[in-house]
Amino acid sequence: MLPLTGIVTSLSSLGLKKAQLTLFGGPEKTDSYTGRKNAYSEIVQAIEILLENEISPRIQVFVNKDTIDELPCIESLLQSLH
């Protein structure tokens, strides 16, 4: 896989202004729903790299009966990014 920073830099130079990422809750739920260990950490890293490159991350959150209790975790993450 190409380094994420290089990919984002290239996309930024092409004029990309927004990118959508999906969370299902905190680390455990997001990793479980995506079927990938460390998916949550990778998404958070991607958000930070997007912000560094002046690309606005659009965070999509899937809410259902299994993930509704995860909303405070997502809220904390989003507040920490400001």
C-alpha positions as CSV (number, residue, x, y, z in Angstrom):
1,M,0.0,0.0,0.0
2,L,1.3,3.5,-0.9
3,P,2.0,5.7,2.1
4,L,-1.2,7.6,3.0
5,T,0.6,10.9,3.3
6,G,1.8,10.8,-0.2
7,I,-1.6,9.8,-1.5
8,V,-3.3,12.6,0.3
9,T,-0.7,15.1,-0.9
10,S,-1.3,14.1,-4.5
11,L,-5.0,14.3,-4.1
12,S,-4.7,17.8,-2.5
13,S,-2.6,18.9,-5.4
14,L,-5.3,17.8,-7.8
15,G,-7.8,20.0,-5.9
16,L,-9.6,17.5,-3.6
17,K,-11.4,19.5,-0.9
18,K,-13.4,16.9,0.9
19,A,-13.1,13.1,1.7
20,Q,-15.6,10.9,3.5
21,L,-14.5,8.3,6.1
22,T,-16.8,6.0,8.0
23,L,-16.8,5.1,11.7
24,F,-19.0,2.6,13.5
25,G,-18.0,3.7,17.0
26,G,-14.8,3.4,19.0
27,P,-11.8,1.2,18.1
28,E,-13.4,-2.1,19.0
29,K,-16.7,-1.5,17.1
30,T,-15.0,0.0,14.0
31,D,-12.5,-2.8,13.8
32,S,-15.3,-5.3,14.2
33,Y,-17.6,-3.8,11.6
34,T,-14.8,-3.3,9.0
35,G,-13.3,-6.7,9.7
36,R,-9.9,-5.2,10.0
37,K,-7.7,-4.9,13.0
38,N,-6.5,-1.3,13.6
39,A,-9.1,0.1,11.1
40,Y,-10.1,2.7,13.7
41,S,-6.5,3.9,14.2
42,E,-6.0,4.0,10.5
43,I,-9.1,6.1,10.0
44,V,-8.0,8.5,12.8
45,Q,-4.6,8.8,11.2
46,A,-6.2,9.5,7.8
47,I,-8.4,12.3,9.3
48,E,-5.3,13.9,10.8
49,I,-3.4,13.7,7.5
50,L,-6.4,15.1,5.6
51,L,-6.6,18.1,8.0
52,E,-2.9,18.7,7.6
53,N,-3.4,18.9,3.8
54,E,-6.4,21.2,4.1
55,I,-8.8,18.6,3.0
56,S,-12.1,18.5,5.0
57,P,-12.9,15.1,6.4
58,R,-16.6,14.2,6.3
59,I,-17.2,11.6,9.0
60,Q,-20.0,9.2,8.3
61,V,-21.3,7.4,11.4
62,F,-23.4,4.3,11.2
63,V,-25.8,4.2,14.1
64,N,-27.8,1.2,15.1
65,K,-28.8,-0.6,18.3
66,D,-25.4,-2.1,18.5
67,T,-23.4,1.2,18.0
68,I,-25.7,3.8,19.6
69,D,-23.7,3.7,22.9
70,E,-20.5,4.5,20.9
71,L,-21.6,8.0,20.0
72,P,-19.8,9.6,23.0
73,C,-16.6,8.1,21.8
74,I,-17.0,9.6,18.3
75,E,-18.0,12.9,19.8
76,S,-14.8,13.0,21.9
77,L,-12.7,12.1,18.8
78,L,-14.3,14.9,16.8
79,Q,-13.8,17.5,19.6
80,S,-10.1,16.5,19.9
81,L,-9.6,17.3,16.2
82,H,-10.4,21.0,16.6
